[in-house]
Amino acid sequence: MAPSAMNRWTASLSDAQPVPYWLEDPGRPRPEAALTGPETCDLLVVGGGYSGLWTALVAKEREPQRDVVLLEGREVGWAASGRNGGFCAASLTHGLSNGLTRWPDEIHRLQELGMRNLDEIEAAVARHGIDCDFERTGEIDVATEAYQARELRDWYEELDRRGLADGLEYLDADAVRAQVASPTFEAGLYDRRGVAMLHPAKLAWGLKAACLRLGVRVYEHTPALDLKPHGGAHMAVRTPYGQVRARQVALGTNIFPNLVRRVRSYTVPVYDYALMTEPLTAGQLDSIGWKNRQGLGDSANQFHYFRLSADNRILWGGYDAVYPYGGRVRAEYDDRPQTYAKLAEHFFGCFPQLEDVRFTHAWGGAIDTCSRFSAFFGTAHRGRVAYAAGYTGLGVGATRFGAEVMLDLLSGESTERTSLEMVRRKPLPFPPEPFAWTGIALTKWSLARADAHDGRRNLWLRTMDRLGLGFDS
């Protein structure tokens, strides 16, 4: 890129703080005290992100007398649950395309369960008075190339033939630009009811508050160090200053090392990055339209996602998906200036009318990715332990469904959820290094190449498609 262009784009980042915008909210609650000493309960939930919080909350709603404890290694919502874009989607399968490819015989059922799950989230937000800027505004998938517009039209027509287009609307270039004015938009597919926008950290904090009101004992700054059987019918989890003995355990640790070691090979960390602008002025907002406040995402393999916050900032994220060699999760990976510069360049390409806008925050975080891009589930220790992981960046909504699945599995009863092939089967595990890093790097290169060549997938990508594997940005 030309130096003058680089200077213009990077100048917009000069005041950007390398911290997640959402976590800087003045309403951030004080953490609960750490566990010191022994503790016992009926159900122990490990992990204070969405997965663990929904599990604890739903468990108490199902059975108010159940004694529930939740352990969080740092603070509730500090990791992926407080860093994501705030897209709360009905999809349980990381999008309809992925679900249709993997579970064609179940896709109508999965879609119905996903929409029901989103309705339940909306109802829970209202029922518990969770102030998280929840707006069920929908999302538009936008095409930014002519071939993408053709593919989007063909995809809509295929969904219509299969009876899966309810609530979807195809938008041509004029129609999509009437919704949001970008010269790069060539077409769009508008899902009007299947996605809500929200403040991700406030959702986590609100779920924590609801759990506490229902009697869940929450311990923060309390990492779970190991998991072992205790006696004939209990499990024990050791923490730095104590131990919890529980009849059942639900693991919602996602990207962090699972306490059931055999599960660890099913996920790898992928780092995702985002920028947040300063609040737009009335004139700037008018220049881009966006009156209906939908979320947006483009149709490339290396895609961007973007949305308006409650105070009319634009969150702009995605594109780069960075896998660290060895699959390590480290704080230093949360900050990546070269990606911020790339995202800024792409932002001004999409919205040239906002050339004077500056960014106030720039951050990253790890996503738990599995080879099928959507959550998997299981039990261990003779059914006394359940786990869910692998949400691959679409967990804001799907984690509530995962919580229901874990509780179903712990109950030992067959339900509508546990009978799903998606729940009964697991993805392929990732190979050891250096094969994992090499395969992911080759896939990323191939995806970028496809984006530059009208979406044409090379032999490597076609082989990965046949094997049901891949890597999604």
Phi, psi and omega in degrees: 000151181292144180303323181295321178293317178302316180297321180294315182291315184288334176300328179292346182259003190297331181254007185288127178274135182279054179222151179295129180304316187298323186282351178273005182299135180296344178276006181303124184283159174289144178290152172287159181294153176287155176286131173227116181103186182277153179214147175230154179196170173283312183232124173255126176252126180253117180118124182253032168265193182304318185301309180290320182296315178296323180297313180296317182294312181295323178300317179288326178290323178290319187218086187304333182276354180293133181272114188238134174238140176238131176249134175232130184293328176236255176235147180306127175080008186283336184266228186302327183291341177250007185239351187283180184281350180081024174270112181255097189261150175289333185299131174264356191239022183057049178100154184292324181297313179297318180295319181293324179292320188268325185226062185299327182284342182251000194296322179296320179293317179297320177297317179296315179295323179294317179294321176298320179297318178294321175300319180294323176296313178301318180293321180293321177301317179289316185297321183262006177061042182276114181272089183231026177056040183291123179224115181273072187265350182083185182214146175245124168276121185250142173265134179245005175225155182299320181294327178293322178297319178296316181295323180293320178295315179298321180295317178298317180294323177295316179298322179297317179297326183273000181074029183243013185261008180299128181085356179259147179221127176278133180242128173282184186301315181295319184291320181288324178288339173289336176278311178218126190269095170233134179293348182272348187278126180253338179188172178204156172237112190262116173262104191281333187238350190271003181216139172242151173258142179205170175272108190297319181292321179295328175296313180299315181294323178293322176295320176300312180299320179295319177300314181298319180296329181274359175101006174293134175268116185253127176241122178256169187050042182225081179292143174274121188265324176200166185227124182218154173296149179224111184069203184272340189222015183229164172242153178233133176243124179270140176236171183303325185239012182187196181207145175243128174254125186222149176288325179220154181226134174244125184257115178239045185272346173051252188286341182278153188308125182289141179289346169263104192300325184294344181280339190298328183286352181275347181232152170227152176276133173237127183269130181242149186227153183212154173241153173230129180279169166293163177300135179284145174285169178300321180293319178295318177299317181297327183291339180247000181071245176059040183288337183266358168060029178292159164282156178225151172210143180268170194265004181288162173298314173266093193256163172250150169236144184205150183198167175266139172276174180297331179260024172064038164270159173253123168272131183227112185220178176100208180070283177289137171229109192252120176257119179280138181305133180086355177067032181277145175253114183224146183299326183294341178284349181288347183235124185214086185304325181296327176287321178301318179296319178296316179296321178298316177303314182293324179301311182287338171291324179284318184235072181297338180289351179253033188298341181266358183288144178242158179261139180256338182218146177213128186204170176218179178184164184269139175249138176275109184253138171239172190287349176250004172070006178218161192300149171235164191218161177182177177230165178210170177052054176056039175081004180276347181235134174236153179215156173217138181198174174087028185292338172059042171090357178242040186267355182302317177266316188293339180295332176293318174299318178299323176298316178299319180297313180301317179293323175299314181298320179293330179289338181077008181259146175282129180231174176304325181285313186289344178279351181293140173300323178303324180277324186283334185249153180251159175286171172288140177287161175279146179286165176289167175287150006273006187292323180297311182297317181296315180295319180293319179297318179294322179293316177300316179298318181293322178295317178297321179295320178297319178300327182275352183231053174054034175079005182290125184267132182281182184300321181299312181294321179295324177293316177299322178299316182294328181275353183074028180244174177163193181205122190247132178281000000 
